[in-house]
Amino acid sequence: MVTKTITEQRAEVRIFAGNDPAHTATGSSGISSPTPALTPLMLDEATGKLVV
């Protein structure tokens, strides 16, 4: 039994890098105002207490 390996040559170098319109979803996030940077513990700047 002989196995032959065929390597496909693609014109698009980065075909699987997330830029394929058939497999890339776009949508709105629903965030309308700037949000603060997330940290492991969110602290209120005025009181210094943990924000729940």
PyMOL commands that place a pseudoatom at each C-alpha (Angstrom):
pseudoatom trace, name=CA, resn=MET, resi=1, chain=A, elem=C, hetatm=0, pos=[0.000, 0.000, 0.000]
pseudoatom trace, name=CA, resn=VAL, resi=2, chain=A, elem=C, hetatm=0, pos=[1.371, 3.404, -1.012]
pseudoatom trace, name=CA, resn=THR, resi=3, chain=A, elem=C, hetatm=0, pos=[0.230, 6.603, 0.703]
pseudoatom trace, name=CA, resn=LYS, resi=4, chain=A, elem=C, hetatm=0, pos=[0.568, 9.862, -1.175]
pseudoatom trace, name=CA, resn=THR, resi=5, chain=A, elem=C, hetatm=0, pos=[0.492, 13.164, 0.703]
pseudoatom trace, name=CA, resn=ILE, resi=6, chain=A, elem=C, hetatm=0, pos=[-0.918, 16.166, -1.131]
pseudoatom trace, name=CA, resn=THR, resi=7, chain=A, elem=C, hetatm=0, pos=[-0.274, 19.625, 0.320]
pseudoatom trace, name=CA, resn=GLU, resi=8, chain=A, elem=C, hetatm=0, pos=[-2.847, 22.215, -0.676]
pseudoatom trace, name=CA, resn=GLN, resi=9, chain=A, elem=C, hetatm=0, pos=[-1.514, 25.629, -1.675]
pseudoatom trace, name=CA, resn=ARG, resi=10, chain=A, elem=C, hetatm=0, pos=[-3.852, 28.510, -0.783]
pseudoatom trace, name=CA, resn=ALA, resi=11, chain=A, elem=C, hetatm=0, pos=[-3.707, 32.005, -2.220]
pseudoatom trace, name=CA, resn=GLU, resi=12, chain=A, elem=C, hetatm=0, pos=[-5.045, 33.467, 1.052]
pseudoatom trace, name=CA, resn=VAL, resi=13, chain=A, elem=C, hetatm=0, pos=[-2.227, 33.114, 3.574]
pseudoatom trace, name=CA, resn=ARG, resi=14, chain=A, elem=C, hetatm=0, pos=[-4.330, 33.789, 6.686]
pseudoatom trace, name=CA, resn=ILE, resi=15, chain=A, elem=C, hetatm=0, pos=[-7.529, 31.983, 5.704]
pseudoatom trace, name=CA, resn=PHE, resi=16, chain=A, elem=C, hetatm=0, pos=[-8.138, 30.685, 9.255]
pseudoatom trace, name=CA, resn=ALA, resi=17, chain=A, elem=C, hetatm=0, pos=[-7.049, 33.808, 11.138]
pseudoatom trace, name=CA, resn=GLY, resi=18, chain=A, elem=C, hetatm=0, pos=[-10.569, 35.069, 11.885]
pseudoatom trace, name=CA, resn=ASN, resi=19, chain=A, elem=C, hetatm=0, pos=[-11.056, 37.124, 8.744]
pseudoatom trace, name=CA, resn=ASP, resi=20, chain=A, elem=C, hetatm=0, pos=[-13.253, 34.694, 6.820]
pseudoatom trace, name=CA, resn=PRO, resi=21, chain=A, elem=C, hetatm=0, pos=[-16.664, 36.434, 6.443]
pseudoatom trace, name=CA, resn=ALA, resi=22, chain=A, elem=C, hetatm=0, pos=[-18.445, 33.077, 6.293]
pseudoatom trace, name=CA, resn=HIS, resi=23, chain=A, elem=C, hetatm=0, pos=[-17.278, 32.211, 9.828]
pseudoatom trace, name=CA, resn=THR, resi=24, chain=A, elem=C, hetatm=0, pos=[-16.958, 35.640, 11.468]
pseudoatom trace, name=CA, resn=ALA, resi=25, chain=A, elem=C, hetatm=0, pos=[-19.928, 36.950, 13.437]
pseudoatom trace, name=CA, resn=THR, resi=26, chain=A, elem=C, hetatm=0, pos=[-20.479, 40.655, 14.033]
pseudoatom trace, name=CA, resn=GLY, resi=27, chain=A, elem=C, hetatm=0, pos=[-23.031, 42.357, 16.227]
pseudoatom trace, name=CA, resn=SER, resi=28, chain=A, elem=C, hetatm=0, pos=[-23.640, 45.228, 18.603]
pseudoatom trace, name=CA, resn=SER, resi=29, chain=A, elem=C, hetatm=0, pos=[-22.452, 44.891, 22.181]
pseudoatom trace, name=CA, resn=GLY, resi=30, chain=A, elem=C, hetatm=0, pos=[-25.197, 46.932, 23.846]
pseudoatom trace, name=CA, resn=ILE, resi=31, chain=A, elem=C, hetatm=0, pos=[-22.616, 49.030, 25.713]
pseudoatom trace, name=CA, resn=SER, resi=32, chain=A, elem=C, hetatm=0, pos=[-23.451, 52.679, 25.094]
pseudoatom trace, name=CA, resn=SER, resi=33, chain=A, elem=C, hetatm=0, pos=[-21.138, 54.428, 27.564]
pseudoatom trace, name=CA, resn=PRO, resi=34, chain=A, elem=C, hetatm=0, pos=[-17.482, 53.939, 28.480]
pseudoatom trace, name=CA, resn=THR, resi=35, chain=A, elem=C, hetatm=0, pos=[-16.950, 51.339, 31.196]
pseudoatom trace, name=CA, resn=PRO, resi=36, chain=A, elem=C, hetatm=0, pos=[-14.211, 51.392, 33.834]
pseudoatom trace, name=CA, resn=ALA, resi=37, chain=A, elem=C, hetatm=0, pos=[-11.261, 49.061, 33.474]
pseudoatom trace, name=CA, resn=LEU, resi=38, chain=A, elem=C, hetatm=0, pos=[-11.950, 45.737, 35.157]
pseudoatom trace, name=CA, resn=THR, resi=39, chain=A, elem=C, hetatm=0, pos=[-9.716, 44.651, 38.009]
pseudoatom trace, name=CA, resn=PRO, resi=40, chain=A, elem=C, hetatm=0, pos=[-9.863, 41.457, 40.071]
pseudoatom trace, name=CA, resn=LEU, resi=41, chain=A, elem=C, hetatm=0, pos=[-11.593, 43.484, 42.816]
pseudoatom trace, name=CA, resn=MET, resi=42, chain=A, elem=C, hetatm=0, pos=[-13.669, 46.500, 41.743]
pseudoatom trace, name=CA, resn=LEU, resi=43, chain=A, elem=C, hetatm=0, pos=[-13.312, 49.252, 44.346]
pseudoatom trace, name=CA, resn=ASP, resi=44, chain=A, elem=C, hetatm=0, pos=[-15.393, 52.409, 44.594]
pseudoatom trace, name=CA, resn=GLU, resi=45, chain=A, elem=C, hetatm=0, pos=[-13.015, 55.345, 44.096]
pseudoatom trace, name=CA, resn=ALA, resi=46, chain=A, elem=C, hetatm=0, pos=[-14.882, 57.613, 46.536]
pseudoatom trace, name=CA, resn=THR, resi=47, chain=A, elem=C, hetatm=0, pos=[-15.277, 55.219, 49.474]
pseudoatom trace, name=CA, resn=GLY, resi=48, chain=A, elem=C, hetatm=0, pos=[-12.663, 52.565, 48.727]
pseudoatom trace, name=CA, resn=LYS, resi=49, chain=A, elem=C, hetatm=0, pos=[-15.248, 49.850, 49.369]
pseudoatom trace, name=CA, resn=LEU, resi=50, chain=A, elem=C, hetatm=0, pos=[-15.768, 46.751, 47.264]
pseudoatom trace, name=CA, resn=VAL, resi=51, chain=A, elem=C, hetatm=0, pos=[-18.368, 47.175, 44.511]
pseudoatom trace, name=CA, resn=VAL, resi=52, chain=A, elem=C, hetatm=0, pos=[-20.778, 44.245, 44.368]
for i in range(1, 52): cmd.bond("trace and resi %d" % i, "trace and resi %d" % (i + 1))
show_as sticks, trace
zoom trace
